[in-house]
Amino acid sequence: NEDFGSNTLDNHNFTKPQEWQNNLHGVFYDDPDKSLYLIIDIKTHANDTFKVLETFLIPFIEKDYLSFYDSTTSKFYKGPITIIISGNIPYELIKQQKYRFTFIDAPLDHDDFALKYDNTTSIYSSSSLKRLTGSNSALGFNGLSDEQKSILSFKFKMAHDLGIKVRVWD
């Protein structure tokens, strides 16, 4: 709900800076400089859904509440909220934006990961444990094998070397 999020942020930020000064307060009372990562998982048609989503982001963009990447200056600006798109990702639409207000949850298990993604398009990368290691779970008596640990270590290092955080589920 735009009203909830915008009003909460408005209450934390009494005046809007003349220019982006990276000093807007976020939603965390104990750490107002921390950005809230909001992951939006698109399950429908990527491009159409993304275009609708962009209209809902306008009030947040106008108040400088969203993190963004300026492709003309190659600079990242941290805002109180950072939007991550997951699921059916409109890669080309996001990649071509001059001001990128949404970032891609990069698929860590894809073979072209290091060629296609970097920290200008992605803040997070993710995959299921099964896709990365071939195992449904690390639970059990034996945990992960040495080979599975090696695969995870390689994938995590690759993402971290690109400046991308890692998220694994399962």
DSSP file (Angstrom, degrees, kcal/mol; ACC not computed):
  #  RESIDUE AA STRUCTURE BP1 BP2  ACC     N-H-->O    O-->H-N    N-H-->O    O-->H-N    TCO  KAPPA ALPHA  PHI   PSI    X-CA   Y-CA   Z-CA
    1    1 A N     >        0   0    0      0, 0.0     4,-1.9     0, 0.0     5,-0.2   0.000 360.0 360.0 360.0 120.4    0.0    0.0    0.0
    2    2 A E  H  >  +     0   0    0      1,-0.2     4,-2.8     2,-0.2     5,-0.3   0.872 360.0  56.5 -62.8 -39.5    1.6    3.2   -1.2
    3    3 A D  H  > S+     0   0    0      2,-0.2     4,-2.5     1,-0.2     5,-0.3   0.917 107.6  47.9 -61.9 -43.7   -0.1    5.3    1.5
    4    4 A F  H  > S+     0   0    0      2,-0.2     4,-2.3     1,-0.2     5,-0.2   0.967 117.5  39.8 -60.6 -54.3    1.3    3.2    4.4
    5    5 A G  H  X S+     0   0    0     -4,-1.9     4,-2.2     1,-0.2     5,-0.2   0.923 118.7  45.7 -64.4 -45.7    4.9    3.2    3.1
    6    6 A S  H  X S+     0   0    0     -4,-2.8     4,-2.8    -5,-0.2    -1,-0.2   0.915 113.9  48.3 -66.2 -43.6    4.9    6.8    2.0
    7    7 A N  H  X S+     0   0    0     -4,-2.5     4,-2.2    -5,-0.3    -1,-0.2   0.906 110.7  51.3 -64.7 -40.9    3.3    8.2    5.1
    8    8 A T  H  X S+     0   0    0     -4,-2.3     4,-1.0    -5,-0.3    -1,-0.2   0.936 114.2  43.4 -60.8 -46.5    5.7    6.2    7.4
    9    9 A L  H  X S+     0   0    0     -4,-2.2     4,-1.2     1,-0.2     3,-0.4   0.877 110.0  56.6 -67.3 -37.3    8.7    7.6    5.5
   10   10 A D  H  < S+     0   0    0     -4,-2.8     3,-0.4     1,-0.2    -1,-0.2   0.891 104.4  53.5 -59.9 -38.9    7.2   11.1    5.4
   11   11 A N  H  < S+     0   0    0     -4,-2.2    -1,-0.2     1,-0.2    -2,-0.2   0.794 110.4  47.0 -66.7 -27.4    7.0   10.9    9.2
   12   12 A H  H  < S+     0   0    0     -4,-1.0     2,-0.5    -3,-0.4    -1,-0.2   0.654 114.0  50.0 -85.7 -17.3   10.7   10.1    9.4
   13   13 A N     <  +     0   0    0     -4,-1.2    -1,-0.2    -3,-0.4    11,-0.1  -0.869  60.0 176.9-128.7  96.2   11.7   12.8    7.0
   14   14 A F  S    S+     0   0    0     -2,-0.5     2,-0.4    -3,-0.2    -1,-0.1   0.833  71.4  30.0 -73.0 -32.8   10.3   16.2    7.8
   15   15 A T  S    S-     0   0    0      0, 0.0    -1,-0.1     0, 0.0     0, 0.0  -0.969  76.6-129.0-129.0 144.9   12.0   18.1    5.0
   16   16 A K        -     0   0    0     -2,-0.4    48,-0.1     1,-0.1     4,-0.0  -0.782  33.6-115.5 -90.4 129.6   13.1   17.0    1.6
   17   17 A P        -     0   0    0      0, 0.0     3,-0.1     0, 0.0    -1,-0.1  -0.258  17.2-122.1 -63.2 152.0   16.7   17.8    0.7
   18   18 A Q  S    S+     0   0    0      1,-0.1     2,-0.3     2,-0.0    -2,-0.0   0.887  96.4   6.0 -61.6 -40.0   17.4   20.2   -2.1
   19   19 A E  S    S-     0   0    0      0, 0.0     2,-0.3     0, 0.0    -1,-0.1  -0.892 107.1 -68.3-136.2 168.0   19.4   17.6   -3.9
   20   20 A W        +     0   0    0     -2,-0.3    -2,-0.0     1,-0.2    44,-0.0  -0.418  55.5 162.4 -62.7 116.8   20.1   13.9   -3.2
   21   21 A Q        -     0   0    0     -2,-0.3    -1,-0.2    56,-0.0    -3,-0.0   0.326  48.8-123.6-119.3   4.3   22.2   13.9    0.0
   22   22 A N  S    S+     0   0    0      1,-0.1    -2,-0.1     3,-0.0    56,-0.0   0.794  81.6 112.1  59.2  29.7   21.8   10.3    1.1
   23   23 A N        +     0   0    0      2,-0.1     2,-0.2     0, 0.0    -1,-0.1   0.201  33.7 125.0-119.4  16.8   20.5   11.5    4.4
   24   24 A L        -     0   0    0     40,-0.1     2,-0.3     9,-0.1   -11,-0.1  -0.515  61.1-120.3 -73.3 144.5   16.8   10.4    4.3
   25   25 A H        -     0   0    0    -16,-0.2     8,-0.2    -2,-0.2   -13,-0.1  -0.685  24.9-148.6 -90.5 139.7   15.7    8.2    7.1
   26   26 A G        -     0   0    0      6,-3.0     9,-0.1    -2,-0.3    55,-0.1   0.006  34.9 -84.9 -90.2-161.6   14.4    4.7    6.5
   27   27 A V  S    S+     0   0    0     53,-0.4     2,-0.8     7,-0.3     8,-0.1   0.529  97.1  94.2 -88.9  -8.0   11.8    2.6    8.3
   28   28 A F    >   -     0   0    0      6,-0.4     3,-0.8     3,-0.3    -2,-0.2  -0.778  56.2-164.2 -92.7 112.1   14.1    1.1   10.9
   29   29 A Y  T 3  S+     0   0    0     -2,-0.8    -1,-0.2     1,-0.2    -3,-0.0   0.874  90.4  47.1 -61.9 -39.0   14.0    3.2   14.1
   30   30 A D  T 3  S+     0   0    0      1,-0.3    -1,-0.2     2,-0.1    -2,-0.0   0.595 128.8  23.9 -82.1  -9.6   17.2    1.7   15.5
   31   31 A D    X   +     0   0    0     -3,-0.8     3,-2.1     3,-0.1    -3,-0.3  -0.488  67.4 172.7-150.9  73.0   19.1    2.1   12.2
   32   32 A P  T 3  S+     0   0    0      0, 0.0    -6,-3.0     0, 0.0    -4,-0.1   0.652  77.9  59.5 -64.8 -15.6   17.6    4.9   10.1
   33   33 A D  T 3  S+     0   0    0     -8,-0.2     2,-0.3     2,-0.1    -9,-0.1   0.567  83.3 102.8 -86.7  -8.0   20.3    4.8    7.5
   34   34 A K  S <  S-     0   0    0     -3,-2.1    -6,-0.4    -6,-0.2     2,-0.3  -0.553  70.0-132.1 -77.9 137.0   19.6    1.2    6.6
   35   35 A S        -     0   0    0     -2,-0.3     2,-0.6    -9,-0.1    46,-0.2  -0.700  13.5-127.7 -87.8 138.4   17.7    0.5    3.4
   36   36 A L  E     -a   81   0A   0     44,-2.9    46,-2.9    -2,-0.3     2,-0.7  -0.776  19.7-142.6 -83.2 120.8   14.7   -1.8    3.4
   37   37 A Y  E     -a   82   0A   0     -2,-0.6     2,-0.7    44,-0.2    46,-0.2  -0.789  16.8-167.9 -87.5 114.4   15.1   -4.4    0.7
   38   38 A L  E     -a   83   0A   0     44,-2.7    46,-2.9    -2,-0.7     2,-0.6  -0.910   4.6-158.2-106.2 112.6   11.7   -5.1   -0.8
   39   39 A I  E     -a   84   0A   0     -2,-0.7     2,-0.6    44,-0.2    46,-0.2  -0.823   4.0-165.1 -95.4 120.4   11.7   -8.2   -3.1
   40   40 A I  E     -a   85   0A   0     44,-3.3    46,-2.9    -2,-0.6     2,-0.8  -0.928   7.0-154.5-107.2 117.0    8.8   -8.2   -5.6
   41   41 A D  E     -a   86   0A   0     -2,-0.6     2,-0.5    44,-0.2    46,-0.2  -0.817   7.7-151.7 -97.9 105.8    8.4  -11.7   -7.1
   42   42 A I  E     +a   87   0A   0     44,-2.7    46,-2.9    -2,-0.8     4,-0.1  -0.667  23.4 168.8 -82.0 121.7    6.7  -11.3  -10.5
   43   43 A K        +     0   0    0     -2,-0.5    -1,-0.2    44,-0.2     2,-0.1   0.515  60.8  60.0-107.3 -11.3    4.6  -14.4  -11.4
   44   44 A T  S    S-     0   0    0      1,-0.2    44,-0.1    44,-0.1     2,-0.1  -0.253 112.0 -35.2-103.7-166.7    2.9  -13.0  -14.5
   45   45 A H     >  -     0   0    0      1,-0.1     4,-2.3    -2,-0.1     5,-0.3  -0.327  59.5-140.9 -57.8 123.9    4.1  -11.6  -17.8
   46   46 A A  H  > S+     0   0    0      1,-0.2     4,-2.4     2,-0.2     5,-0.2   0.921  91.5  39.8 -57.9 -56.2    7.4   -9.8  -16.9
   47   47 A N  H  > S+     0   0    0      2,-0.2     4,-2.1     1,-0.2    -1,-0.2   0.925 118.3  45.8 -66.3 -46.0    7.2   -6.7  -19.1
   48   48 A D  H  > S+     0   0    0      1,-0.2     4,-1.6     2,-0.2    -1,-0.2   0.928 115.9  46.0 -63.2 -44.8    3.5   -5.9  -18.7
   49   49 A T  H  X S+     0   0    0     -4,-2.3     4,-2.6     1,-0.2    -1,-0.2   0.897 111.2  52.8 -65.2 -40.6    3.7   -6.4  -14.9
   50   50 A F  H  X S+     0   0    0     -4,-2.4     4,-2.5    -5,-0.3    -1,-0.2   0.900 105.8  53.5 -63.4 -41.0    6.8   -4.3  -14.6
   51   51 A K  H  X S+     0   0    0     -4,-2.1     4,-0.9     2,-0.2    -1,-0.2   0.880 111.3  46.2 -63.0 -37.5    5.3   -1.4  -16.5
   52   52 A V  H >X S+     0   0    0     -4,-1.6     4,-1.0     2,-0.2     3,-0.7   0.925 110.7  53.3 -67.9 -44.8    2.3   -1.4  -14.1
   53   53 A L  H >X S+     0   0    0     -4,-2.6     4,-1.1     1,-0.2     3,-0.7   0.895 100.8  61.2 -56.7 -42.1    4.7   -1.7  -11.1
   54   54 A E  H 3X S+     0   0    0     -4,-2.5     4,-0.7     1,-0.3     3,-0.4   0.848  99.0  55.9 -56.4 -35.6    6.6    1.4  -12.3
   55   55 A T  H X< S+     0   0    0     -4,-0.9     3,-0.5    -3,-0.7    -1,-0.3   0.858 105.3  51.9 -66.8 -33.1    3.5    3.5  -12.0
   56   56 A F  H << S+     0   0    0     -4,-1.0     4,-0.3    -3,-0.7    -1,-0.2   0.722 105.9  56.3 -73.4 -20.7    3.1    2.5   -8.3
   57   57 A L  H >X S+     0   0    0     -4,-1.1     4,-2.3    -3,-0.4     3,-0.6   0.649  81.2  90.3 -84.5 -15.4    6.7    3.5   -7.7
   58   58 A I  H <X S+     0   0    0     -4,-0.7     4,-2.8    -3,-0.5     5,-0.2   0.877  84.0  50.9 -53.1 -47.7    6.3    7.1   -8.9
   59   59 A P  H 3> S+     0   0    0      0, 0.0     4,-0.9     0, 0.0    -1,-0.2   0.867 113.3  47.0 -60.9 -33.3    5.3    8.6   -5.5
   60   60 A F  H <4>S+     0   0    0     -3,-0.6     5,-2.8    -4,-0.3     6,-0.6   0.869 112.4  49.3 -73.6 -37.3    8.4    7.0   -3.9
   61   61 A I  H ><5S+     0   0    0     -4,-2.3     3,-1.8     1,-0.2    -1,-0.2   0.918 107.0  55.6 -65.6 -44.2   10.7    8.1   -6.7
   62   62 A E  H 3<5S+     0   0    0     -4,-2.8    -1,-0.2     1,-0.3    -2,-0.2   0.781 110.6  45.1 -61.1 -27.6    9.4   11.7   -6.5
   63   63 A K  T 3<5S-     0   0    0     -4,-0.9    -1,-0.3    -5,-0.2    -2,-0.2   0.288 113.3-117.0 -99.2   9.3   10.3   11.8   -2.8
   64   64 A D  T < 5S+     0   0    0     -3,-1.8    -3,-0.2     1,-0.1   -40,-0.1   0.805  73.6 133.9  60.9  31.7   13.7   10.3   -3.3
   65   65 A Y      < +     0   0    0     -5,-2.8    16,-2.1    14,-0.2     2,-0.4   0.594  48.7  77.9 -87.5 -11.9   12.7    7.2   -1.2
   66   66 A L  B    S-b   81   0A   0     -6,-0.6    16,-0.2    14,-0.2     2,-0.1  -0.807  80.1-122.0-104.1 139.4   14.1    4.6   -3.6
   67   67 A S        -     0   0    0     14,-2.9     2,-0.3    -2,-0.4    16,-0.3  -0.418  41.6-179.5 -62.7 149.5   17.7    3.5   -4.0
   68   68 A F  E     -D   77   0B   0      9,-2.3     9,-3.2    -2,-0.1     2,-0.5  -0.995  29.8-134.6-153.7 159.9   18.8    4.0   -7.6
   69   69 A Y  E     -DE  76 100B   0     31,-1.8    31,-3.0    -2,-0.3     2,-0.8  -0.973  16.4-148.7-115.2 126.2   21.6    3.6  -10.0
   70   70 A D  E  >> -DE  75  99B   0      5,-3.0     4,-1.6    -2,-0.5     5,-1.3  -0.848   7.7-167.1 -95.5 107.5   22.4    6.5  -12.4
   71   71 A S  T  45S+     0   0    0     27,-3.0    -1,-0.1    -2,-0.8    28,-0.1   0.691  83.7  59.5 -72.0 -17.4   23.8    4.9  -15.6
   72   72 A T  T  45S+     0   0    0     26,-0.4    -1,-0.2     1,-0.2    27,-0.1   0.831 120.6  24.9 -78.8 -31.2   25.1    8.2  -16.9
   73   73 A T  T  45S-     0   0    0     -3,-0.5    -2,-0.2     2,-0.2    -1,-0.2   0.488 100.6-128.8-106.5  -6.9   27.4    8.8  -13.9
   74   74 A S  T  <5 +     0   0    0     -4,-1.6     2,-0.4     1,-0.2    -3,-0.2   0.864  62.2 138.1  58.2  39.5   27.8    5.2  -12.9
   75   75 A K  E   < -D   70   0B   0     -5,-1.3    -5,-3.0    45,-0.0     2,-0.4  -0.927  46.7-145.7-120.1 142.5   26.8    6.0   -9.3
   76   76 A F  E     -D   69   0B   0     -2,-0.4     2,-0.5    -7,-0.2    -7,-0.2  -0.877  11.2-162.0-102.8 134.2   24.6    4.2   -6.9
   77   77 A Y  E     -D   68   0B   0     -9,-3.2    -9,-2.3    -2,-0.4     2,-0.5  -0.976  12.8-140.1-118.8 122.0   22.5    6.2   -4.4
   78   78 A K        -     0   0    0     -2,-0.5   -11,-0.1   -11,-0.2     4,-0.1  -0.684  24.0-178.3 -85.5 127.1   21.1    4.4   -1.4
   79   79 A G        -     0   0    0     -2,-0.5   -12,-0.2     2,-0.2   -14,-0.2  -0.622  45.9 -93.2-112.4 176.8   17.6    5.3   -0.4
   80   80 A P  S    S+     0   0    0      0, 0.0   -44,-2.9     0, 0.0   -53,-0.4   0.756 113.8  39.0 -61.4 -24.6   15.3    4.2    2.4
   81   81 A I  E     -ab  36  66A   0    -16,-2.1   -14,-2.9   -46,-0.2     2,-0.5  -0.992  65.5-165.7-130.4 135.6   13.9    1.5    0.2
   82   82 A T  E     -a   37   0A   0    -46,-2.9   -44,-2.7    -2,-0.4     2,-0.5  -0.986  16.1-146.5-120.4 121.9   15.7   -0.7   -2.4
   83   83 A I  E     -ac  38 102A   0     18,-0.6    20,-2.3    -2,-0.5     2,-0.4  -0.765  13.2-170.8 -94.3 126.2   13.4   -2.6   -4.8
   84   84 A I  E     -ac  39 103A   0    -46,-2.9   -44,-3.3    -2,-0.5     2,-0.5  -0.967  11.6-148.0-115.9 129.7   14.5   -6.1   -6.0
   85   85 A I  E     +ac  40 104A   0     18,-3.8    20,-3.0    -2,-0.4     2,-0.2  -0.864  23.6 172.0-101.2 128.3   12.6   -7.8   -8.8
   86   86 A S  E     +a   41   0A   0    -46,-2.9   -44,-2.7    -2,-0.5     2,-0.5  -0.752  43.7  27.4-125.5 171.2   12.5  -11.6   -8.7
   87   87 A G  E    S+a   42   0A   0     -2,-0.2     2,-1.2   -46,-0.2   -44,-0.2  -0.645 120.6  21.9  83.2-125.6   10.7  -14.3  -10.6
   88   88 A N  S    S-     0   0    0    -46,-2.9   -44,-0.1    -2,-0.5    -2,-0.1  -0.680  87.9-161.6 -79.2  97.7    9.8  -13.4  -14.2
   89   89 A I        -     0   0    0     -2,-1.2     2,-1.9    -4,-0.1     3,-0.2  -0.705  22.7-144.0 -93.4 127.2   12.4  -10.6  -14.6
   90   90 A P     >  +     0   0    0      0, 0.0     4,-2.3     0, 0.0     5,-0.3  -0.511  32.7 171.8 -83.0  70.3   12.1   -8.0  -17.3
   91   91 A Y  H  >  +     0   0    0     -2,-1.9     4,-3.1     1,-0.2     5,-0.2   0.882  69.9  46.3 -51.2 -52.7   15.9   -7.9  -17.8
   92   92 A E  H  > S+     0   0    0      1,-0.2     4,-2.0     2,-0.2    -1,-0.2   0.890 111.6  51.6 -63.6 -40.3   16.1   -5.7  -20.9
   93   93 A L  H  4 S+     0   0    0     -3,-0.2     4,-0.4     1,-0.2    -1,-0.2   0.918 116.0  41.1 -62.4 -43.1   13.6   -3.1  -19.5
   94   94 A I  H >< S+     0   0    0     -4,-2.3     3,-1.2     1,-0.2    -2,-0.2   0.932 113.8  52.5 -70.1 -45.5   15.6   -2.8  -16.3
   95   95 A K  H 3< S+     0   0    0     -4,-3.1    -2,-0.2    -5,-0.3    -1,-0.2   0.830 107.3  52.1 -61.1 -35.0   19.0   -2.9  -17.9
   96   96 A Q  T 3< S+     0   0    0     -4,-2.0    -1,-0.2    -5,-0.2    -2,-0.2   0.526  82.0 115.8 -84.3  -4.7   18.2   -0.1  -20.4
   97   97 A Q    <   -     0   0    0     -3,-1.2     3,-0.2    -4,-0.4   -26,-0.2  -0.424  57.1-150.9 -71.2 136.2   17.0    2.4  -17.8
   98   98 A K  S    S+     0   0    0      1,-0.3   -27,-3.0    -2,-0.2     2,-0.6   0.930  97.4  31.9 -66.8 -47.1   19.0    5.6  -17.4
   99   99 A Y  E    S-E   70   0B   0    -29,-0.2     2,-0.9   -28,-0.1    -1,-0.3  -0.954  85.0-154.8-112.4 111.0   17.9    5.8  -13.7
  100  100 A R  E     +E   69   0B   0    -31,-3.0   -31,-1.8    -2,-0.6    -6,-0.1  -0.771  24.2 166.2 -93.8 105.4   17.5    2.2  -12.4
  101  101 A F        +     0   0    0     -2,-0.9   -18,-0.6   -33,-0.2     2,-0.4   0.461  67.1  53.3 -95.6  -4.9   15.0    2.3   -9.4
  102  102 A T  E    S-c   83   0A   0     -8,-0.1     2,-0.3   -20,-0.1   -18,-0.2  -0.971  70.4-156.3-130.2 147.6   14.6   -1.5   -9.5
  103  103 A F  E     -c   84   0A   0    -20,-2.3   -18,-3.8    -2,-0.4     2,-0.4  -0.852  20.1-110.3-124.9 158.8   17.3   -4.2   -9.3
  104  104 A I  E     -c   85   0A   0     17,-3.6     2,-1.4    -2,-0.3    20,-0.5  -0.711  11.6-136.2 -95.9 133.4   17.4   -7.8  -10.5
  105  105 A D  E     -f  124   0C   0    -20,-3.0    20,-0.2    -2,-0.4   -18,-0.2  -0.745  39.6-142.0 -79.5  92.6   17.4  -10.8   -8.2
  106  106 A A  E     -f  125   0C   0     18,-2.3    20,-2.6    -2,-1.4     2,-1.0  -0.363  10.7-116.4 -68.6 133.1   20.1  -12.5  -10.4
  107  107 A P  E >   -f  126   0C   0      0, 0.0     3,-1.8     0, 0.0    20,-0.2  -0.570  25.4-164.3 -72.8 102.9   19.7  -16.3  -10.8
  108  108 A L  T 3  S+     0   0    0     18,-2.0    19,-0.2    -2,-1.0     5,-0.1   0.727  83.2  59.1 -61.6 -25.2   22.9  -17.6   -9.2
  109  109 A D  T 3  S+     0   0    0     17,-0.5    -1,-0.3     4,-0.1     2,-0.2   0.520  80.3 109.2 -85.7  -4.6   22.5  -21.0  -10.8
  110  110 A H    X   -     0   0    0     -3,-1.8     3,-1.4     1,-0.1     4,-0.2  -0.483  69.6-134.9 -76.5 143.0   22.6  -19.8  -14.4
  111  111 A D  T 3  S+     0   0    0      1,-0.3     3,-0.3    -2,-0.2    -1,-0.1   0.811 105.1  50.2 -64.1 -31.8   25.7  -20.5  -16.5
  112  112 A D  T >> S+     0   0    0      1,-0.2     4,-2.2     2,-0.1     3,-0.6   0.205  75.6 117.3 -93.5  16.9   25.9  -17.0  -17.8
  113  113 A F  H <> S+     0   0    0     -3,-1.4     4,-2.4     1,-0.3     3,-0.3   0.913  76.4  43.6 -50.0 -55.7   25.6  -15.3  -14.4
  114  114 A A  H 34 S+     0   0    0     -3,-0.3    -1,-0.3     1,-0.2    -2,-0.1   0.731 116.8  48.0 -68.5 -22.5   29.0  -13.6  -14.4
  115  115 A L  H <4 S+     0   0    0     -3,-0.6    -1,-0.2    -4,-0.1    -2,-0.2   0.790 120.1  34.6 -85.1 -29.8   28.6  -12.4  -18.0
  116  116 A K  H  < S+     0   0    0     -4,-2.2     2,-0.3    -3,-0.3    -2,-0.2   0.756 111.5  53.8 -99.4 -28.7   25.1  -11.0  -17.6
  117  117 A Y     <  +     0   0    0     -4,-2.4     2,-0.3    -5,-0.3    47,-0.1  -0.831  48.8 152.7-119.3 148.8   24.9   -9.6  -14.0
  118  118 A D    >>  -     0   0    0     -2,-0.3     4,-2.4    45,-0.1     3,-1.2  -0.885  60.9 -79.2-153.1-176.0   26.9   -7.1  -12.0
  119  119 A N  T 34 S+     0   0    0     43,-0.8    44,-0.1    -2,-0.3    -2,-0.0   0.426 121.9  64.4 -78.3   4.9   26.2   -4.7   -9.1
  120  120 A T  T 34 S+     0   0    0    -51,-0.0    -1,-0.3     1,-0.0   -51,-0.1   0.670 117.9  25.0 -91.6 -21.2   24.7   -2.1  -11.4
  121  121 A T  T <4 S+     0   0    0     -3,-1.2   -17,-3.6     1,-0.2     2,-0.4   0.651 126.7  41.9-108.2 -24.3   21.8   -4.4  -12.3
  122  122 A S     <  +     0   0    0     -4,-2.4    -1,-0.2   -19,-0.2   -17,-0.1  -0.973  36.1 171.3-134.6 138.3   21.7   -6.7   -9.2
  123  123 A I  S    S+     0   0    0    -19,-0.5    42,-2.9    -2,-0.4     2,-0.3   0.686  82.8  33.6-103.8 -37.4   22.0   -6.3   -5.5
  124  124 A Y  E     -fg 105 165C   0    -20,-0.5   -18,-2.3    40,-0.2     2,-0.3  -0.864  60.6-166.8-118.7 150.8   21.0   -9.9   -4.7
  125  125 A S  E     +fg 106 166C   0     40,-1.6    42,-2.1    -2,-0.3     2,-0.3  -0.966  19.8 176.2-127.2 150.5   21.5  -13.2   -6.4
  126  126 A S  E     +fg 107 167C   0    -20,-2.6   -18,-2.0    -2,-0.3   -17,-0.5  -0.983  14.9 160.0-152.6 163.4   19.6  -16.2   -5.4
  127  127 A S  E     - g   0 168C   0     40,-1.3    42,-1.7    -2,-0.3     2,-0.2  -0.951  43.0 -92.1-169.6 163.2   18.8  -19.9   -6.2
  128  128 A S  E  >  - g   0 169C   0     -2,-0.3     4,-1.7    40,-0.2    42,-0.2  -0.562  34.4-121.0 -80.0 153.5   17.5  -22.9   -4.5
  129  129 A L  H  > S+     0   0    0     40,-2.7     4,-2.8     1,-0.2     6,-0.6   0.872 113.8  56.9 -59.8 -37.2   19.9  -25.2   -2.8
  130  130 A K  H  > S+     0   0    0      6,-0.2     4,-2.5    39,-0.2    -1,-0.2   0.910 105.4  49.0 -63.4 -42.8   18.8  -28.0   -5.1
  131  131 A R  H  4 S+     0   0    0      1,-0.2    -1,-0.2     2,-0.2    -2,-0.2   0.858 117.5  42.1 -65.5 -33.4   19.6  -26.1   -8.2
  132  132 A L  H  < S+     0   0    0     -4,-1.7    -2,-0.2     3,-0.1    -1,-0.2   0.874 134.5  13.4 -80.0 -38.2   23.0  -25.2   -6.9
  133  133 A T  H  < S-     0   0    0     -4,-2.8    -3,-0.2     2,-0.3    -2,-0.2   0.566  93.1-116.6-118.6 -12.2   24.0  -28.6   -5.4
  134  134 A G  S  < S+     0   0    0     -4,-2.5     2,-0.4    -5,-0.5    -4,-0.2   0.505  81.5 111.0  84.1   3.7   21.6  -31.2   -6.7
  135  135 A S        -     0   0    0     -6,-0.6    -1,-0.3     1,-0.1    -2,-0.3  -0.898  63.4-146.5-115.2 141.8   20.3  -31.8   -3.1
  136  136 A N  S    S+     0   0    0     -2,-0.4     2,-0.3     1,-0.2    -6,-0.2   0.765  82.4   9.6 -72.4 -25.8   16.9  -30.9   -1.7
  137  137 A S        -     0   0    0      2,-0.1    -1,-0.2    -8,-0.1    33,-0.0  -1.000  47.3-146.6-157.0 149.0   18.3  -30.1    1.7
  138  138 A A  S    S+     0   0    0     -2,-0.3     6,-0.1    32,-0.2    -1,-0.1   0.405  76.9 103.9 -91.9  -0.8   21.5  -29.7    3.8
  139  139 A L        +     0   0    0      4,-0.1     2,-0.2     3,-0.1     3,-0.2  -0.343  49.3  68.1 -78.2 162.6   19.7  -31.2    6.7
  140  140 A G  S    S-     0   0    0      1,-0.2    -2,-0.0     2,-0.1     0, 0.0  -0.669  97.3 -56.7 119.5-176.1   20.3  -34.8    7.8
  141  141 A F  S    S+     0   0    0     -2,-0.2    -1,-0.2     1,-0.2    -2,-0.0   0.830 130.0  35.2 -73.1 -32.5   23.1  -36.7    9.4
  142  142 A N  S    S-     0   0    0      1,-0.2    -1,-0.2    -3,-0.2    -2,-0.1   0.629  85.0-163.1-101.7 -14.2   25.8  -35.9    6.8
  143  143 A G        -     0   0    0     -4,-0.1     2,-0.2    -5,-0.0    -1,-0.2  -0.343  54.7 -10.9  65.7-148.4   25.0  -32.4    5.7
  144  144 A L  S    S-     0   0    0     -6,-0.1     2,-0.1     1,-0.1    -6,-0.1  -0.581  72.1-120.7 -85.1 146.5   26.6  -31.2    2.4
  145  145 A S     >  -     0   0    0     -2,-0.2     4,-2.4     1,-0.1     5,-0.2  -0.336  29.7-106.0 -75.5 166.8   29.3  -33.2    0.7
  146  146 A D  H  > S+     0   0    0      1,-0.2     4,-2.2     2,-0.2     5,-0.1   0.882 123.1  53.0 -60.5 -38.6   32.7  -31.7    0.0
  147  147 A E  H  > S+     0   0    0      2,-0.2     4,-2.2     1,-0.2    -1,-0.2   0.918 109.5  47.7 -64.0 -43.4   31.8  -31.4   -3.7
  148  148 A Q  H  > S+     0   0    0      2,-0.2     4,-2.5     1,-0.2    -2,-0.2   0.901 111.4  50.6 -64.6 -41.1   28.5  -29.5   -2.8
  149  149 A K  H  X S+     0   0    0     -4,-2.4     4,-2.6     1,-0.2    -1,-0.2   0.886 109.6  51.5 -62.1 -38.7   30.4  -27.2   -0.4
  150  150 A S  H  X S+     0   0    0     -4,-2.2     4,-2.5     2,-0.2    -2,-0.2   0.906 109.0  49.9 -65.3 -42.5   32.9  -26.5   -3.2
  151  151 A I  H  X S+     0   0    0     -4,-2.2     4,-2.5     2,-0.2    -2,-0.2   0.939 113.1  46.4 -60.9 -47.7   30.1  -25.6   -5.6
  152  152 A L  H  X S+     0   0    0     -4,-2.5     4,-3.0     1,-0.2     5,-0.3   0.918 111.6  51.2 -62.0 -44.1   28.5  -23.3   -3.1
  153  153 A S  H  X S+     0   0    0     -4,-2.6     4,-2.4     1,-0.2    -1,-0.2   0.914 111.5  48.0 -59.4 -44.4   31.9  -21.7   -2.3
  154  154 A F  H  X S+     0   0    0     -4,-2.5     4,-2.2     2,-0.2    -2,-0.2   0.934 114.5  45.1 -61.9 -47.8   32.6  -21.1   -6.0
  155  155 A K  H  X S+     0   0    0     -4,-2.5     4,-2.2     2,-0.2    -2,-0.2   0.911 114.0  48.9 -65.0 -43.6   29.1  -19.6   -6.7
  156  156 A F  H  X S+     0   0    0     -4,-3.0     4,-2.9     1,-0.2     5,-0.2   0.918 112.3  48.4 -63.1 -43.9   29.2  -17.4   -3.6
  157  157 A K  H  X S+     0   0    0     -4,-2.4     4,-2.7    -5,-0.3    -1,-0.2   0.905 109.5  53.1 -63.7 -41.2   32.7  -16.1   -4.4
  158  158 A M  H  X S+     0   0    0     -4,-2.2     4,-1.0     2,-0.2    -2,-0.2   0.939 113.4  42.8 -58.9 -48.1   31.7  -15.3   -8.0
  159  159 A A  H ><>S+     0   0    0     -4,-2.2     5,-2.5     1,-0.2     3,-0.7   0.937 115.0  49.2 -64.3 -47.4   28.7  -13.3   -6.8
  160  160 A H  H ><5S+     0   0    0     -4,-2.9     3,-1.5     1,-0.3    -1,-0.2   0.866 105.7  57.3 -62.9 -36.6   30.7  -11.5   -4.0
  161  161 A D  H 3<5S+     0   0    0     -4,-2.7    -1,-0.3     1,-0.3    -2,-0.2   0.788 107.2  49.9 -63.6 -26.4   33.5  -10.6   -6.5
  162  162 A L  T <<5S-     0   0    0     -4,-1.0   -43,-0.8    -3,-0.7    -1,-0.3   0.421 123.2-108.3 -89.2   0.1   30.8   -8.9   -8.6
  163  163 A G  T < 5S+     0   0    0     -3,-1.5     2,-0.4     1,-0.3    -3,-0.2   0.763  76.1 134.6  79.5  26.5   29.6   -7.0   -5.5
  164  164 A I      < -     0   0    0     -5,-2.5    -1,-0.3    -6,-0.1   -40,-0.2  -0.917  51.4-131.5-114.6 133.2   26.3   -9.0   -5.3
  165  165 A K  E     -g  124   0C   0    -42,-2.9   -40,-1.6    -2,-0.4     2,-0.4  -0.363  23.3-128.2 -75.1 161.1   24.9  -10.5   -2.1
  166  166 A V  E     -g  125   0C   0    -42,-0.2     2,-0.4    -2,-0.1   -40,-0.2  -0.922  22.2-177.8-119.1 139.0   23.7  -14.1   -2.1
  167  167 A R  E     -g  126   0C   0    -42,-2.1   -40,-1.3    -2,-0.4     2,-0.4  -0.993   6.1-175.7-134.0 125.0   20.4  -15.6   -1.0
  168  168 A V  E     -g  127   0C   0     -2,-0.4     2,-0.3   -42,-0.2   -40,-0.2  -0.970   3.6-168.3-122.9 136.1   19.8  -19.4   -1.0
  169  169 A W  E      g  128   0C   0    -42,-1.7   -40,-2.7    -2,-0.4   -39,-0.2  -0.767 360.0 360.0-119.6 170.3   16.5  -21.1   -0.2
  170  170 A D              0   0    0     -2,-0.3   -32,-0.2   -42,-0.2    -1,-0.1   0.252 360.0 360.0 101.2 360.0   15.4  -24.7    0.5
